[in-house]
Amino acid sequence: MGTWMVVPGTKTVFRYLAAVQLAGYLARELLKICPLTYYYDIVIDKSTVTLPELNPEHRFYQALYITGNLKITPRELTLFFKNLDFFTHGVRIHNTNLESLSFLRLFNVDPLDDSPYSIEITNNSKLTSIGIDFDYCSMCLGSILIDQNPKLDLRNECDGIMARYKNNRMITNNLYDCGCTVEGNFNQFISTLSPKCWMLVGNITVDQNSDYDLLQKKLDNITRINGGISVINTNFVDLSFFRSIQTIDADSSYKASYISEILIQNNKNLTSLKFQAKQNGLSITIRDNPKLCVAPQELDALFYGEDTQRGDLDVDVCFDEQSPSYWCQVSELGYFSNISDGCVILVGHLLLDKNFDFDNSYKLFAVQTIYGSLTITNTSLRTFSIFPHLGTIRSINPSKPPLYVSHNDKLQDLYTVWRKVESDQAVIIENNTNLITSELYCALWRTKQKAIVKNNWSNCGDNYKAQIYDKTPLNIDVFYGLPSYLDVSHGSNPDDSGMQNNPWDRNSTDEDYETPETSTENGDPGIFSFRVLFLLAVFKLL
């Protein structure tokens, strides 16, 4: 195939053919123009006693061949290959006595002339580790072959190899390969699974024909799945045969012929999962399992990865003694006053209404995820800044809207942008007479059904018009300069000075704060004016 090349030291750009029959001629011609560039194979074998002294300015080589019982020491190899990282016709390491290949620091490797593989590592009886930095090997093209190395344990190196070569790899017959590829029917495949297999590559399907005891035995050594899991139509009570699995990753290869997901559906006797595998990059569906109650720590693991695509859940959540302290459950009525401080994940159907508890609103400060729904109706809220960290609302009840905001006459802006709303049901934002909803918000609320946004001041950016300025103060937690809740003192009784001077303890719905003249901390316009002048002076000095 033709290739373009710019020769250092000249403005000439020329095209040359890299065909084998022209290689010698081209090498001679290139050396005439650029003598510091080497265009020949490097061969190191059992007859090699010393390595040549090479320090090329331009490090281009044809191919690297290492074979036989070498007399050259690892230290000599490390020094020799310090600046040699560019091989245009591949690397082949075969039948050597090497224990590691860490002396190689490869940047560019193209396929070998007579092979689809750019790197071949085969039949090395003493090799225990590869040691090549595949992050640095950013131009390593083609495929990789690692075969018949009986002492080679790849368990700690597979991530780098798989990230670089994805599905373009053939790794077999080593002490520990980069997983066992699932082939054919999984129920038949599992019966022949080797005890040395520690990772499965591909989707696994457990169904009504699966043997629970066989799964317990064969999957005991599996710690990773590079693919998806489907559990459908079983009579199993739990899925504890997955207990050893630590991570489940989507196969991101562009050549993958399947879509990875976690699907647990239509298991009529399933009561618990009994595994806590962390996953990344998969969509998750858990529904139509009438007896299932999922522990918080199990959901915590399943939605651990930042690249989780979406969740489709219809489950109950059961707290136990192992549940993380940052998981909290709202009351049956939906109020949050019973939750503990520092709650990060809320479970239940959270309700904010005319009885909104301003005194305990700080408890919502750290909330990032809601498993359930959020309803805000008939409140006096002017912003949603009580949720500065909320990023996801994940429905666990398909009959309830995940986000319902209605009849909040003073609400001007949603302030916090929900990055994800995951539900079968539509988001409903309606009848908030002073609320602006932008096109961005509506796009973020797009679930399986289009968001219902109507009868607000502005609906998804249509007919935008400026709001009437609201003279009344905003929620207490959005005053400029307000310190975070943890940074202010909280008195234990009304006489405590910390309580009296703590802006978090003021109720913005009190009538004393309904006009600009009486909305100061102590209700004294003179003191308020003095403080304003003082702050202006401070800002001027800054």
N, C-alpha and C positions, 0 to 999 in steps of 0.2 A: 504494500500500500504506500502511496506517495506521502511524503512528509515535508513540511516547511522547516527551514532552519536558518537562523541568523548567525553568521560566523563572527566571533569577537574580533575587533581590530579592523574590520572592513565594513563598508556600507552595502556590500553585495548580499542580497537575499536570493538563495537559489533553492531549487527543488531537486531532491535526489530520491531514487528508488532504493528501498531497503531490502531488496530481493537478495537472496543468498548468493546467487551467481555474480552479483555486482559488488558484494560487500568488500572484497579485497581491493578492487579498483578504487572504490569510493574512499576507503580508508587511506590509501596512498595519496589520493587527490586532496583529501581534507588535511592530512598531515602537512602537505606542502604549504597550505594556507595558514593552518593553526597547529604548529608542532606540539603545543602543550596539551592538546586534546587527544586522548587515547581511544582507539576504535578497534579493540580486539578482545577476545575472550580471556577470562582469568580462570585458570585451571590449577587447583591445589589437590594433590593426591598423595599417596604413600611414598612416592619418590621425591616429593618436595622436601628439601633440606633447609633452604633459606628462601625468604620472600624478597622480591625485588624492591629497591628503594624507589617508590613512586610518590611524587607530591604534585600532582597535576593541578593547574589552575582551573581547568574545566574537566569535570569528573564524569565523562560519558564512556561507558563500557558496553560491549556487546552482551556478554552473558557471564555468569559465575557458575562454575562447576566445582564442587568439593566432594571428594569420594575417597574411600579406603581408610585404612588405619594410619592416621596422620602422625608424623613426628613433630610437627609444628605445635608449639604450646598455645594455650588460650591467650596468654599475655601477648605473644607475637601476633596472633590473629587480631586482637583488639587494637594494637598499634597500627597494623597494616590497614585495617578497614576504617580507621578513624575518619578519613575524608572521602571514602568511597561509598556512595549511596545511590548511584544512578546507573541502572542496568537496563539497556534497551531490548535485551533478548532473554530476560528471566534469570531465575536463581534455582539451581538444582543441588540438593544436598542428599547424598545417597550412600548408604552402607558405610558410614563413618564410625569412629569411636568417640565422637564428641558427646559431651554431657549437656551442653547448652549452646545456643546460638546467639547469646547476648552480645557477642562481638560484632554482630551485624546491626547497622543503623541505616535501614533502607528508606529512601525517599521516593524513588521511582523504579518500578519494576513492570516491564511489559511481558506478554506471554513468550514462552520458549518457542523456538522455531517449529519443533515437531510435536507440540503438546498444547492443549487448551489452557494449561495452567501456567501462571506466571511464577509461582513458587511451588517447588516440589520438595517435600521432606519425607523421605521413605527409607525404611530398613536400617535405621540407626539403633543398634542394639543397646547402647548405653545412654541414649538421650533421655533426660528426665524433664527438661523444660525447653520451651522455645526461646523466650526472652527477648523477642523482637518487639519494639514499640510500634504498634500498628496505628497509633494516633499520628506519629511522625510520618508514617508511610502513606502520605495523603495521595500519592500518584501511583499506588500499587494497583494495577488494573488486572483484568482477567479473573482467573480463579486460583484457588489454593488447594493443594493436595497434601494431606498429612496422613501417612498410612504405614502400618507395620513397624511401629516404634514401640516395642513391648514394655518399656519402662516409662513412657511419656504420660504424664498426668496433666491434662489440659484444663482441669476444673477452674483454676484461677486465671486462665488466659483466654477462655472462650469469649468473654465479653468483647475484648479488643479484636479478636479474629472475626467474630460474627458481625461486629459493627462495621468492619472494613469490607468484608466479603459477603455479608448478608446470606443469600442462598447460593452464592457462587463458590461453593466449597465442597470438597470431598474429604471427610475426616473419619477414618475407620481403622479398626484393629490396633488401636493403641491401648495403653493401660486404662486410661479414662479419656473417652472421646468428648466432643462437644455435643453431647446428647444423642438420643436414639430417635430416629425419624419414625413417626407413626405412619404405618402403611396399611391400607385396606381397612377392614372392619376392626374397630378397637377391641371388641370383646375377644376376637381371635388373636389379635396382636399381643394383648396383655399376657396371654398364656405362655408366650415364648419369650417374654422380656428377660433380658440378662440381669442378674443381680448387680453387675457392675454399672448398670445404667443409672445415672443420677439426674438426668434432664431429659424431658420429652420434647421433641420438636414437631409441632403440628397440633391439630385440634383433636381433643379426646371427647368421645361421646359415651356417656353412661346412660343406659336405658333399662327397660323392663327385662332385657335378656342378660344383663350384667350380673356377675357373681360377687356378692358383697365380700365374702371371705377371701376370694381370690384377689380382689382389689386391695384389701387390707394387707395381704402378703406381698404382692408385686409392687405396690406403690410405696412401700415402707422406706425405700432408699431414695425416692424421687424428691429432690428439694427445689426443682425449678421446672416450669413449663414455658416453652417458647411457642405459644399458640393460645388456643382458647379451651374452655371447659363447657360442656353441655351436660346437664343432668335433667332428664325428662322422663316422665311416665314411670317412675320407679315406685317401689313400696318401701324404700329405705326410711328408717327413722332418723338417721343422721348421715353426714358425709365425712365421718372421721377418717376414712381411708385417704383423705387429702391432708391429714394432719401434719405430715412432714414437709409439705410444700411451703416454701418460704416466699417465692416470687412467681408471678405469672406475667409474662411480657408478650405484647403483641408482636408477631413476626412482621416487621416493617419492610421486608424485602419487596422490591417492585416486582419480583417474579413470583411472589406468594400467590397460590391459586385458590386460597380460601380467606374468609374474613374471620378474624379472631374476635371472640366475645365470651362473656360469662353468661350462661343461660341456665337458670334453675326454675323449672316450670312444670306444673301438673304432677307434683309428687304428693299424693293424698295423705301419706302417713308421716311426712317429713316434719319433725318438731324443732330441730336445731341443725346448724351447720357443722359445728365442732371443728372448724379450721379457721386460721387467721392468716392466709396467704396475702401478701401485698401485691397489687397488680398495677400495671401502668399501660395506658394506651388502648384499653379495651372498653367496649360498651357493656353495661351490666343490666340484665333483666332478671328480676326475682319476683314472680307473681304466680297466682293460682296454686299456691301451696297452703291449703286452709288451716293447717295446724302449726305452721312455721312461726317461730318467734326468734328473731335474730338479736344476738347480743351486741351492744355498742362497739366492743372491741373488734368484732367481726366486720361490722360495717366500716369501722375506722380503717381497717387493713384493706378492704376491698376498694375503698375510695381514696387510698393513700396517694396514688400517682397524680401528678399535676396534669398529665395528658389523658386522663380518663375522659372518654368522649361524651357519655351521657349515662343517666340512670333511669330505669323504668322499674319502679318498685311498688309492690303491694304487700306490705309486711307489717307485722307488729314488732316492736322493739322491747326487749326484756332486759332490765338492769339486774346485775348480780354483784357479788362481792368483788369481782375482778374488773368491773366496769371502770374506765378512767374517770378521775375526778372532774375533768373538764367537760364531761358530758352531763347534761342536766335535763330534767323532764319537767315540763310545765304542768300545772294543775289541770284537772279534768275540765274546769271552766275556761282554761286557756290563759289564766293570769300568771305573771312571772314573779310575783313578790316572794314566792317560796323557793326560788332557785338560789344557789350559792353564788358568792362573788367569784369572778374569774371564769365564768362559764363561756366556753368556746363553741360548743355544739349543743343546740337545743333540739329536743324531741317533743313533738306534740303540735297541737294547733294553737299557736300563739294568738291571743286576742288583745288588741288595744282599742278601747272604746271610751265612752264618756267618763268612765271610772279610772282612767289612766293614772297609774301610780307614779307621780313625778319623784317622790321621795326615794323610790327604789329603782329609778330608771337607769342609774349608773350600772346596774347589773347586766344591762344589755350591751355595755361598751365593748366587750371583747368578743361578742358573738360573731362567728364567721359563717356558720352553716346552720340551717334549720332543716331537720328531717320532719316534714309535716306540712304546715301551711302558716301563712301570716295574714291575719285579717285586721285592717285598720279602718274603723268606721265610727262616725259621730264623735270624733275627738276634737280638741282645740289645738292640736299640733299645727305648727307652721312649717316645720321641716322634719325630715327623717334623720337628722344628724345624731339621733340617739343610737343609730346603727352605723358607726363609722367604719366597721370592718366586715360587715355582712357581705359575703360574696356569692352564696349559693342558697337557693331554696329548693329542696329536693322532696318531691311529693312521695308520701308512703300510703296515701289513701286516694285511689283514683276517682272517687266520687266528690272530692272537695277541691275547689280552686286553690292552686298553690299560693297565689297572691291576690287578695281582694281588698281594694281601697275604694271606699265609698262614703259620700256625705261628710266630708271633712272640709267645712266651709272656709277655714283659715289656712288650709294647706296650700303653699305656694310652689314648692319644688320638692321633688323626691330626694334630692341631694345625693344620697348614696345610690350608686349604680349597681344593680344586681347583675353580675356577670353571667350567671347561669340561673335559669328557672327550668327545672326538669319535671315534667308532668305530662299526663295524658290530657289534662284539663287545661282550659285557657286561663290566662291571667285576665282579671277583670279590674279595670280602673274606670270608675264612672261617678258622675254627679258630685264632683269636687269643683265648686264654682270658681275657685281662684287658682287652680292647679294647671301648670304648664307641663305637658308631656312631650318630650322631643322625639324625633324619628329614631334617634339612637336608642332611647329607652325601649321603644316599641320593638326594635329589632332584637334587643337582648331578651325580651320577654317572649320571643317566638318559640313556643313549645310545639307539640304535635298539632295543636290547634292555634289559629291566629288569635292574638290578644284582642280582647274586647275593650276598647277605649272610647268612651263617649261622654258627652255632657260635662266636659271639663272646660276650663278656660281655653285650653288649647289641646287638641287631640292629635298626637303623633305629628306635631309640627304643622298641622293644617291651620290656615287663617291665623297665623301668629299675630298677636297684638300685645302691646306693653301692658303689664299689670298695673293696677292702681296701687300707689305706694301705701304700704301699711304702716301707720304711725305707731302702732302698738309694738311692744318689744317682742323679739323672737323667743324661742324656747330658751330657758336658762342656760342650756349647754352650748349655745352658739354665740354668746357674747364674745366679742373680740378680747383676746388676752386671758380668757378663762383657763386656769391651770387644769391639768388632768386630775381626775378624782383622787388618784393615789398620792398626789403631791400636795394635797391640802389637809389641814387638820379637821378631824371630825369629833365634835364634842359628844359626851355621853349624856349631857343634860342641858336644859335651856340656858343655864347661867354660864356655860362654858364659852369662852371667848372664841374658840375655834368654830363652834357651831354657829355663833352669831355672825361671824365674818366669812363663812364658807358659802360661796355663791351656788354650790351644788344643792344646798339645803333650802333654796328659795323656790317657791311654787309660782311658776309664771302664770298660772290660771287665777291667782288671787286677784280680787278686785283692786287691791292696792297697786297693781302693776299694769292696769289697763290704759293709763294715759301717760304721755311723756313726762308730765309734771310730777307724777308720783311713782315713776318706774325706777327710781334710784334705790340703792341698796338700803339706805336708812330712811328714805322718804323725805329727805330735806333737799329742796332745790338748790339752796346755797352751797351745801356741801358738795352736791353733784357738780355745780359749776366750778367750784374750786378744783375738784379732781380732774375735770376736763382740761382746765388751764395747766394743771401740773403735768398731765400726760403729754400735752402739746409741747411743753417746755422740754420734757425728757426726750421726745422724738426729735426735736430740733437739735439738741445736743448730740444725739446719736448720728 
